[in-house]
């Protein structure tokens, strides 16, 4: 290895009382790391795609766990339109139909979200001890055993408990998947691999809508909803194979001081037969971690809660805030209406069969929107897409609310058409871009914890949605407020508030490496001024400052030696 310019990453000493070893970065070639970073910036998308095919494959495997979550959560709300499900778990209403009581419509998805929150809190210690790979495998095994509860549930109480327990591994998947994708991907591929999580969510919703529609036609018995539950065993088996073959995140090894194993993981990720690329990536990862080391090495002496408090101070506090609010915006921009689409269509005048048919268009539109977002990100930055997406969604939600004033025979179809366009815009902008933003914003050392906090904020917001959205959509005879499609007016206001926050607080991360983001956040640069040029300016200032400090320290040392010599004479 060249000795032109080296860095010694021993900034964090080991703490014997801490189970996690502190980051011990061996002597590495800084020149190689900087050239690797520059090469990543200059690489075209086609070159990155060719060089990192294996990396893409493994990252997609981790993101596939989101399909399970999207499928399971969508299944809960779609089932409320299924007659055999209502007959099994509902009560007979005054109009002679079976209907699941409002309290259970709230509790079934709500308990799954509570389970997800627990899963999020479990993620940080699990990934700390076992890494991303084994944490995901353990949760897949746990999930496979829990599928039996809703599949065989004799009553709605057991069904509710089953959903709660299934939510725990879903919460873990929500954090691990974007964290892994962000850590292993290059600058050119990062937006694709992080937003792939949203596509997986949409795929899960599409599969769920197709399963419910297909089996509701094929069966008029309990198998119409039990078979869709059982399909989750197939997902679990296929995902477990993919995760087993994938390497652990190299960052996880390097931060624990296991450089040799980190190198092995990188070799498995990069193009076969290219050891020079592996060494470049290793040096760049070591350099990024070294950039984040605290100058006085105080992190290593802190306990768990002190570290969390530290995450809420300085530049890390700003990064935590942005990640949390960005994911909260995704939850509160009206996206919850998509999940309750069949109920909205029914209360707007369509029958159950028509509602399920129109509902099929929503995830299909979402799929097209997410695929188009990859093209859009090549021409626009994350911040711009997020901002303008919220403005367009606000207009569409106003149009959705206005559909309620149309004649009764067209109101349902009008609401369905507007909501389909809204779903496409959401999955073109806020839906996928949110994953990219929250994956890129956190620092390396706090990534898992920050993503856990951010996803917790998202799920906390969704708890509110699970109470309010069905209440607003449902008719008064079902215990609701009877707003129907006018619920769009409420969420349109929230979209405008979110757009205002985006303009002032969410920075542009497009084309910025993890090290450049560290520099910009550490210097408190305004969200509207984030760029590679600004990062380079501050990096140069830091170098000049360090040079002056080094020269001053050397001069002081010389003066001290001279003073001692004079005294001795």
N, C-alpha and C positions, 0 to 999 in steps of 0.2 A: 504493500500500500504506500502511496506517495506520502512524503513527510512535509510537503510544501506548507501546509497550514493545518494545524490540528486543534481539536478541542477536547478538553477533559471534562466529561460529564459526571463528576463526582459530587455535584452540588447538594445531594440529599443523603446524608449518612443513614445507615440502617438503624432501626429502632427495635431493640430486642423484645420489647413488650408489644409490638405490633405484628400481627400475623402476616401482614403483607410486607414484603420487602420493598424498601424505597427504591426509586428509580436509580440504578447504577449504570451510567452510560460509559462504556469503555472508551479509551482513546480512539477517536475516529477522525476521518479525513474531512475537514470542513469544506475544503475546496471541492471535493467530490460531491458533497451534499448540496452545495450551492449550485454546482453545474447540473446536478440531477433536477433540482427545483426549476432551474431555467429551462431545461430540456422539456419538462412537463408542461410548462407554460407555452412553449413554442410548438409542441406536438399538435398535429391536426387530430380531429376526431377519428378519422379513418386509421391513422397510425396508432392511436391509442387502442382502438378496437382490435387491431391486428396483434398488437403487443400484449394485450391483457385479456385474451379470450378466457384463460383459465380463471383469472380473478373474477371476471364477470359471471362465470358459471357458478362459482362457489357463493358469491354474494347473492345471486338470484335464489340459491337454495335456502339461505337464511331468510330472505324476504318472503319466501313461500309460506312461512308460518303465518303471515298476515292473512293469507287466503282463508285459513281456518277461522281466524277471528272474524273476518268480514262475513264469512258464510254463517257462522254460528249466531252472531248478533242480528244479522238480517233475518235469519230464520225465525227468531223470536217474534218480531213484529209482523212478518208475513203470515205466520200461523193464525193470527187473530181473524183473518179473512177466510180461513179454511173451515168448512162446515163440520167435518168429522172431529177436528180438534175442539171446536166450540161445543160439540155435543158431548165429548169425553170430559172436558174440564170446565165447561160453563154451566150456566143456570138458565132455566126457561124464563123468557121475558114476557111482558104483557102482550106483545104482538105475535106470540107463538113461536119465536125463534130462540135457539140457544145462543148465548153470548157469554164470553168470559167477562167476569165482573171487572169494573174499572180498576179496583185496587190491585188486582192481579196483572192487569195490563201494564200497570206502573211497576209492580214489584218484580216481575220476571226479568225484564231487561235491566232494572235497577240493581238487583242482586248480582247480576253478572258484572256490572260496572263496579260495584263494591268489591267483588272478588278481584277484578283487574287492578284496583287501587292497592289491594293487599299484595298482589303479584308484583306491582311496581316497587313497593318497599322491599320485597324479597330480592329483587333483581340485583341491587348494589352489592350486598354481601355475597350473593351467589356468584356473580361475575368476578368479584374480588378473589374468591377462593378457588373457583372451578374454571373461570374463563367463559367466554361466550359460547364456545362449542359444547362443552359438557353441560352447561346450564340449560341450553336449548334442548339437548338430548334428554336430560332428566325430566324437563317439563313436557316433552312430547310423550314420554312413558306415562307420566302422571295424567296427562290429558286423555290418553288412550283408555286408561282404567275408568275415568270419570264419564266417558260417553255412555256407558251402560245405564247411568242413572236416568237421564231423560229418555233413553230408548225404551226402558222397561217401566217408567214411572206410572204407578197405579193411580196417583192422584196429583193434584196441582201443587201440593206442598212438597212432595218429593221432587217434582219437576223444578220447583223454585230452588231447592237445595242443590240440585244437580247443576243448574245454571250458575249458581254462586261459586261452586267449586271449580267449574270449567273456566270461570273468569280469571282465576289465579294464574294458570299458565298463559292465558291470553295477555294478561298484563305484562308478563315477562317478555313475551314475544314483541310487544309494542316498543320496548326499550332496546332489546338486544339487536333486532333487525336493522333499524337505522344506524345504530352505533357501529355495528360491524361493517355495514356498507360504506359509511363515512371514513372509517379508519383504513380500509384496504384499497379504496378506489383512488385513482389518479385525478388530477384537476379536471381533465376533459370528460372523464366518465362519471365523476361524482354526482352531477345533477341527474344523470340517467339512473344510476343505481340507487340513489336515495329516493327519487320520485317513483321508482319501481314499486316501492312499498304501497303507494296509493293505488297503483294499477292492480296489485295483488288484492287489495281491499275490494276494489271494484269487481275483480274476477270472482271473489268470494260471494259478493252480492248477486252477481249474474248467475252463478251456479245455484245459489239458494233460490232465486226467483224461478229459474228453470225447473229445479227439483219440485218446488211447491206446485207450480202450474202443471207440470207433467204428471206427477203422482196424484194430484187432485182429480185429474181426468181418468187416470188408469184405475184408481181405487176409490171406493166410496166408504171404506172402512178405516180403522185406525192405522193401517199400513200407509195411508196417504201422508201421514206425518212421521211415522216411526222409521220408515226407510230413509227419508232425508236426514234424520238423526244418525242412522247407522252408516251413511256414506262418509262420515267424518273419520271412521276407522281407516278407510282407504287413504285419505289425505295424510293421516298420521304416519302410516307405514311408509309411504313414498318419501315424505319429508325426512323421516329418520334416516333413510338410506343416504339421501343427499347430504345431510349434516354430518353423518359419520365419515363421509369421504372428504369433507372440507377441512382445511387447516385452521388452527386457532389464529386470532388476530395477532400479527407480529408485535404490535404496540403493547399488547398484554404481557408478552414475554420480556420485551425490552424494559418496560417499566419495573419489572420484577428482577431485573439484572441478569436474566437468562438470555444472553446475547446469542449463544450458539443455537438455541432452540428457535429464537426469533429469526435467525438467518435461515434455518430449515423451513420455517413457515413461509418466508418470502420466496424461497426457491420453488416451493410448491405453487405459489400464486403467480409467479412471472412466467414468461414464455420459456418453454423447454429448451435447454441447451444454451441459455444466455446468462452465464454467471456474472458478467459485468453489470447487467441490469439489476441483479439481486444485490450486489454490493452497493450500487448507487441508492437503491431504495432503503437499504439498511442504514447507510450514512445519513440520508435525509430524515428518516424516522428518529435517529439518535439526535440529530441536530434540532428537530422540532421539539423533542422532549427537553433537551438542554435549554432551549429558548424559554421554556415555561418554568424552569427551576427558579425557586426563590433565592435571592442573593444571600440571605442569612441562614438558609437551610432550616427555617423554623417549622416547616410542614412536618418533618420527620418526628418532631418532638410532641406533636399534637395528638390528642385522642380523636375518636370518631366524631363527637358532637362539635369539638373545636374546629375540625376540618370542614364540617358543614357550615359553621358560622363564617369561616374564612371564605367559603364559596359565595357568601352574601356580602362581601366587602370588596371595595375597589372595582377594578375592571370586570372581575368575575361576577359581581353583583349585577352589573349591567347586562352581561351575557345571559345570566340566569333569568333576569326579568324579560328580556327579548324572547328567549326560547319559550318561557311560560305563557306570555301574552300571545305570541304567534300561534301557539297550539290552542289557546283559548278562543282566539278568533276563528279558527277552523271549526270549532264546536258551536259557536254562537252566531254564525253568519247565515243560519237557516238550513244548514245541511241536515239537521235532524228531521226536517219535513220529508226528505227523500226516503228515509227509513220507514216513515209512516205514510208513504204514498198511497197504498191501497185503502187505508182508512179515510184519507182526504178525498179520494175519488168516490168512495161509497157515499160519503156525506155531501158530495157535490152532485149526486144524482145517478151515478153508475151502479149497476148491480155487482155482486161479488165476482162473477166470472169476467165481466168487463174490466173491473178494477185490477184483477190479476194480470189480464192481458196488457193493459196500458202500463202496468208496473214493470213488465218485461223491458219496456223501452228505456226505463231510467238507467239501470246498470249498463245497458248497451250504449247509451249516450255517454255515460261516464267512461266506458272503455275507449271510445273514440276520442273523447276529450283528453284523457291522460296520454294517449299515444301522440296526439297533436301537440301536447305541452312540450314534448321533447324537441319538436321542430321549433316551437315558439321560443324556447330557452336559448336556441342558437342565435336569435336575433334580439332578444330583450333580456334584461337582467331580472333576477329574482324579485327585487324590490318593486320594480315597475309592474311586473306581471301581477304581483300580490295587490298592489294599490289599485290599478285599473280594473282588475278582476272584481274587487269588492264593490266598486262603483257600478259596474254593469250588473252584478248580482242584485244590488239594491233596486235598480230599475226593473229587473225581471220579477222580483218579489212584489213590487208594487203592482205589476201587471197580473201576477197570480192572485193577489187580493182583489183586484178589479174584476176578475173572472166570476166572482160570487154575485155580481150584479147583472150578469148575462141571463138570458132566459133559461129556465130550468132544464130544458132538453139539450142545451149546449154547454151549460156551466161546467159539468164534469169533464167533458172533452176539452174545453178551453183551459181549465186548470191543469189537465194532464199534459196538453201541448206546451204550456208555459213552463211547467215543472220539468219537462224533458229537456227543454232548451237551457233552463237554469242548471240542471244536473251536468250538462255538457260544459257550460261555462265554469261551473265550480270545479270540475275535474280537469279543466284546461288550465286553471289558475290556482286558486287557493288550495284545493285538495292536494295536488302533488307538490306544489312549490313549498307548502308548509313543511313537508318532510325534508326537503333540501335545506331550508333555512334552519330548522331546529337541529339538524345533524351537523351543520357547518359552524354554527355560532359558538357552541361550548368549547372550552379549552380541552386539550387532551387529558390532563390530569383529573378534570372534573366531568368528563363527558358522560359517563354512566350515571353519575349523581344528578347532573343537570338535566339530562334526558328523563330521568325518573321524576324529578320535580315538575318538568314541563308536561309530561304525560299525565301526571297527577292533577295538574291544573286543568288539562283537557277533560279528564274523566270527571273531575269535580264540576266542571261546567255542564257536562253531559248529564250529571245527576239532576241538575236543574231542568234540563231539557226533558228528561224522562218524566218529570212531574208535570211540566207546563205544556209540552207539545201535544200529548194525547188529550189533555184537558181542554186546550184551545180548539183542537180539531173535532173532538167528539160532540155529538148532538146533546142537547139538554136532557133528552130521555135516557141517555147513557151516562149521565152524571157530568157531562162536559159543559163548556161555555158556549158552544155552538158557533164559534168564529169560522170554522171551516177553512176555506182558502184565504179568508181575510187575515189569517195568521201571518201571511206574507208581509202585511204592513208592519207588524211588530219586528220581524227580523230585518226588514229593510232599514229601519232606524239603527239597529245594531251594526249593520254593514257600514253605514256612514260613519259611525263612531270608530269602528275598526279601521276604516280607510284613513281617518285623521291620525290615529296612532301610528299606522304604518308610515305615513309621510314624515313624521317627526322622529321616530325611534328605530325603525328596522333598517339596517344598513344593507348596501349591496355587497354580496359575497361572491358574485360571479367572477371566476378567473383568479380568485385569491387563494393562495396556499394557506395551510394552517399556521405557518410561521408568520406570514404577512398579516393575517387576522390578529394574531397575538400582538404584533407591534402596534397596529391601529387601535386596538382596544386598550392596551397599556398606556397609550398616549391620549386617550379620551377623545379621539377624532369624531367629529359630528357624523351622524348616520348618512348625511347627504354628500359627504366628502370621501367615502371609502373608495380606494382604488389602489392599484399596484404602484402608481407613480407616487401617491402620498405615502405608502408604506416604505418605498425606497428612500424618500426624503428623510423620514424619521429614523430609518435604519442607519443612514449616513450620519445623522446627528448623534445617535447613540454611539457609533464607532468613534466619532471625534471626541465625545465626552469621555468615553472609556480611555482613549489615548491620553487625554489631558490628565485624567486621574492617575493613570499609570506613571506618567512623567513626573507628576507632583509627588507621588509616593516614592519614586526612585530618588528624586532630589532630596526629599526629607530624610531618606535613608542615608544618603551621602553626607548630609549635614550632621546627622546624629553620629555617624562614624567619626567624622572630623572632630566633632566636639569631644567625644570620648578620648580620641588620640591626644588632643591638646591638653585635656585634663590630666592624662597619664604622664605627659611630659612635665 
